[in-house]
Amino acid sequence: PHYSSGPVRGGRRSRSPPPRRPRSPQVPDEYLLDVPEAGSTMRARVVSVKPFGAFVHLPGYRSQGLVHISQLAARRVESVEEVAKLEDEVWVSVLSVEGEGRAARVSCSMRRVDQQTGEEIEDERAGGGGGGGGG
């Protein structure tokens, strides 16, 4: 019989592991606070992008925050990725906190904070109703 000297199928390929991202040092849970105070402003890292907004890691806290698409910028945003991409470092203002502990829902805004300086800015759209009915 004739044996092919071609590539072996089904064999193991030697692949190097994916490059590791530098991670922030892990802080033991007992040193983390459950949720930030409403009204506080802080630096945050985008950890997940969804069609409705971006989830951000709030350093020093157990809970993540959600920046709704309507809170990403003072202008109309068609796609979250226009403003926030995975791993971006952004400034956020904590709008509200509902619940306690890990189950807390933390609502954040990027449009209320100057993304260059971290200073709070006047929100031109504040007080406007959002233009939709409830449900």
N, C-alpha and C positions, 0 to 999 in steps of 0.2 A: 504494500500500500504506500501511497504518496502522502507525506505529511507537509503541510504548509509551514513556512517559516515566518508567516505574517504575524501581526499583533495578536496577542492572546486575548480572547474575549472572556468577560466575566472575572478577569483577574483584578487584583487590588491596584488601584492607582495611587501613587504617592502624591498626596496633596498636603501642602503646608496649611496649618490652621489659619483661620481668618485673623487679620490683625486685631489686636486688642485695643479697645478705646481706653484712654486713661479714665479711671473712675475716681470719684471723690471718695475720700476716706470714709469708711462705714462708721457711723455714729451709733453707739448702743441705744436701743429703743428707750431705755429709761431716761436718757438725756434729751429726747425729742419732745417737743410740745405737741399737743394734739392738733390745734388749729391756730392760725394767726388771728390777730384782732382785725375786725372790719375797719377800714380806713388806713391801714398800714400800707406802705409802699416798699417793695423789695425787688431784688434781682431774682429771676427764676429761669429754669431751663425747660424748653419744650421737650416733652417726653412722648407725646402721642398727638398725631394730627388726624382729625375726623372731619367729615363734611360740615358739621355744625360748629366746630371750634377746635381749640388746641388745649390739651391738658399740659399743665406745667408742674414741675417739681419745685416746691417751696423749701429751700434749704433750712434745716432745723425743725421742720414740721413733719408729722406723720402723714398728713393729708396732702393730696394733690389739689391743685386749683384748676378750674375750667375757665378759659377765656372764650366766651361765646363769639361766634363770627361777627355779631353786631358790636362787639367790644374790642375788636382787633385794631381798628383805625377810625379816624374821624370821617373818612370817606367811605363810600359803599364798597364792600369787598365781595367779589364774585366767588373767589376760591380762597380757602384758608392759607394755602401755600403761597399766595401772593405776598403775605405778610409774615407768616410764621412757618418755619421749616423745622423738622426734627433736629434736635440738639442745639437750636438757636438759644442764645442767652438774651433774655428780654427783661424789661422793667414792667412790673404789674402793680396795680393798686387793688387791694382786697375790697370788693364791694359789699359782700355779705357772707355770713357763715350760718348754715342751717344744720342742726344736729350736733352730735358730740362724737369725740373719738375718731376712730378710723371711718365711721359711717358718715362723718360730717361732709356736707357739700359746700365747697368754697368757691364762690363766684368772683372772678377777677376781671380787670379791665387793663388793656394795653393803651387804649386811646386816651385815657386820662393821665398818662405819664409820658413825658418827653423821652423817647427811646434813646436819645444821645446822652442826656444829662441825668435822667432819673427824677427830675423835678415834676411835681404835679402841674397839670395844665388845665385851663378852663375847658369844659366839655361843651362845645357849641350845641350838641344834640340833647343835652341833659334836659329832662322835663318833658321832652316830646314823647308821645305815647308809644312809639314803636310801630304805629300804623296798622295794627291788626286787631281782630276780635279775640276774645278769650275762648275758652273752649271747654 
